[in-house]
Amino acid sequence: MSNPAESAKRPATIRETLGNREYAALFTAQAQSSLGDNVARAAVIALVYRQTNSPIWSAAAFAVSYLPWLGIGAVLSAWAERHAYRRTMIGCDLIRAALMVVLAAFPGLHIGLIIALLFANALLSPPFDSSRSALMPQLLQGEQYVTAVTLTRTTGQVALIAGYALGATLAAYNGSLALLLNGVTFAVSAGLLAVAVKEREPSLKVHERTHLLREAVDGYRVVFRSPIMRSIALVVFTGVCFGVVPEGLAAAWAARLGEQSDSFAFGAIMTAAAAGFVIGSALVTWFLPPQRRVALIRPMALITPLALVPGLFDPSLPVIVVMTVFAGASLAITLPAGNGLFVQVLPPSYRARAFGVMQSGVHLLQGGSIVLTGWLATYYPLPDVVGYFGIFGLGVTVLIIAAWPAKATIADAIAANKVRVAAEQYAAADNKNVEDLGEVTIDLARVPLPPRRRPSPGSSARREPPMTDPAERTVDLSERTTDLGGLPPAPPSQAARHS
């Protein structure tokens, strides 16, 4: 693991973060499989439209990938909490690889079966993503974790743009090739995780399990009952809700500007969104010290909806591009800073479920925001929709940050969680050391006994229990530690090895 004390003084570099062998494998697996997933998504849309000539079916093929997050994503994340994160991710990747091979091998399948296979593939995203998010704090700490979050999100943006472009190109020649490529990326991801990432015990122990639905609800409880995690969640949710508006309305804005024919305006707006995110990510990674980054969460949360307000004045394309860059950059600063604070107060046994709650909320609000603003733009002028939506978001954000916890409250929560994490790691290491001893066979015939002292005459000798004949006995130290007076605490090296 990384040393948080060293990395807390300055932002961690990408080289330092990728120096962690396990995270480097996790990052590589995620990056290339994300690229393949976006390639396949674009190809599937084209494939379905070519087969059905129906915009509804092609839209359904695209939307089905988000459905699990809107429905049973929290339950699937709770299921992932019960199992080892590495094993869960490998299993999800192998199944998704097989599904992609089936889709590539049989391109003439009935449209209903194609949608069903895509939905089955999408069902594996919540447990995989939740496991990956929960595993990262076990691999990295402090500033290296924040840099890893920024790097992962930035790479995701690049994979989104490059994947859609490559997928559209491949779909024009052979859509099955794009699906096969996606299957290969899933298989490579599984191989990297199997070779380079160590197996760790599940965070949720067997004796802590209740009912899967109750465990999923517990994920919501742990997030929204904590004043700190609740504030972070609401800031993140409002940020993605309003930050995605320029991208969601890019096509309509391009049409309003009269430049839809060559798609120049559309491409400029979409590129500006990605560029803003990259700029914000660069600021977080290289220029903002840790203390400053946390202090900027609230101002950046206000800038995201504020960047939409100039839309009221029906701006030109350059102004729209600047608005979009500001919205993307402020969101890119808010997300990793909030994520880094979130994980410091989150109990380890709730990581997968809590990240599942966050990802479900992000998907729901992103999609809902795009649908809502698109629906409003069919009845009202688009500049009014964007501008007033930004004003509304500004008001909501002001209310949220007004309830932001005090610094002392945050510091106390972080300290309390550190104690909780240390106690859980020590207990897990201690229990593991006892289990490693298992059953020990003791041959009492070979144990040298001290000579029995003969009582002095006239003294009231204490009556001792009869000696057991020297014979072989079996003692289960995992159950008899109290009889043995307890085992000594595990040395630091053992605790670190088993944590």
GIWO-V575431 format. One record per helix or strand of 2 or more residues. SS is the DSSP state (~ for helix, > for strand). FROM is the first residue (numbers start at 1). LEN is the number of residues. If there is no record, write none. Layout:
# GIWO-V575431
SS,FROM,LEN
SS,FROM,LEN
This chain:
# GIWO-V575431
~,4,4
~,14,5
~,21,32
~,55,16
~,73,9
~,85,21
~,111,29
~,142,32
~,175,22
~,206,3
~,212,13
~,227,17
~,245,4
~,250,8
~,264,24
~,290,17
~,309,5
~,317,29
~,348,30
~,382,21
~,407,31
>,439,5
~,444,3
>,472,5
~,492,7
